Amino acid sequence: MDIYTEIILDLYKNPRNKGILENPTHENFKNNPLCGDEIKVQLKVENNIVNEVKFNGNGCAISQASASLLTDKIKNMNTEEIKNLNKDDILEILHIPISPGRLKCALLSLETIKGALKNA
């Protein structure tokens, strides 16, 4: 368990896929007003496949690590498969127990990505 906690903290300090995409085909912004977490996701989608993805924002270690891991996961994925991802998929990639109070933090990136793909 400690190794996964260390990975989460490392992803918080050194997130993957954090930045700005030029000319995204899809983007969305969401925040969690209860804790202040906020994430903007930008995607480049071609033929229903996510070719590139970046996120930007601020928040707790859980929200930022979740965004980092999820953006890694959805690269080269079909948009329909992404739309079918759920809470269990996020908990699986995080590998740590998430309390009910932190679940919104963990799911913020998934909600943001699904919002970006709503019309894809």
N, C-alpha and C positions, 0 to 999 in steps of 0.2 A: 504494500500500500504506500509506503514512504517513497518508493521510486516514482509512482504515479503523481504523488503530491509534488515532488521535485520537478517532474516534467511540466506540470501545470504552472508552477512558479517560473520555470525557465521560459515557457511560451508567453507568459505575461510580460517578462522582461525583454524577450527576443521573439516577438511574434512573426510567424511566417505569413506571407501574402498581405502584409499591411502596407498600404500605400494608395496611390491614385492611378486609375486606368485612364488612358486617353481614349476618347471616343467609345465609351461603353455602349452596348446595345440595350442593356437593362441596368437599372439601379433603383435603390430604395433606401430609406432612412427610417429607423425606429429607435425609440428610447424607452427606458423603463423609468417612469417618473417617481416610482417609489424609492429607487436607490441611485438614480442618476446615470446608469449605464446608457450608452448610446453607440449605435453602430450604423455606418453607411456601407452598403455593399454595392460593388460595381461588377458587372459581368459582360463578357463578350461571348455571345451565343451565335453559332452558325450551324445550320441544319439540325437544330434542337440539341446540340452538344455544347457544353460550356468549355470554351477554349482557354479563357483567361478569367481570373477572378481576383479581386482585391477588396479589402475592407479597411475602413478607417473609423476611428472613434475612441472613446474613453470608457473606462469602467473597471470593475473589479477583476481579479485574476481569473475567476470562473468565466465571465462573459468574454474576455479577451482570448483566453485559451480555447474556449469553445469555438470562437470565430476562426481562429488560426487552424484548428484541427478540421473544422467543417469545410473551410475553403480548400484545404488540401484534398479532402475526400471528394468534393464535387468536381474537381478538375477532370475534364474529359468524360463527364457523366451526362447521360441523356436527361433533358429537362423533366420528362415525365417521371423518371426514377427519383429525381430530386424532390419533386412535388409529393412523392409518397414517403419521404423520410419522416420520422416521427421522434417523439421523446425518447423512446428506447434506443434509437440509433445514436442520439446525442450522448446518452448516458454510457453507451457502449464505447464510444470513442474517447470519452473523458476518463474512464476507468477508475473513478473515485466516487464514493457515495455523495450524493447531493441532497441536502436537506430541502424540505418543501419551500422554505423561505428563499432558497438560492436557485430553485428550479427555473424561475423566470429569467435569471441571469444566464443560465446555461442554454436556454432555448431562444434567447433574443436573436442570435445570428440566424437560426433556422427560420424564425418568423420573418426576418428581414429578407432573407434569400427567397423564401416562398412569395413574399410580397413583390419582389422584383420580377419574379417569373409568372405572376398572376395572368398576364395576357400573352404568355409565350406558348 
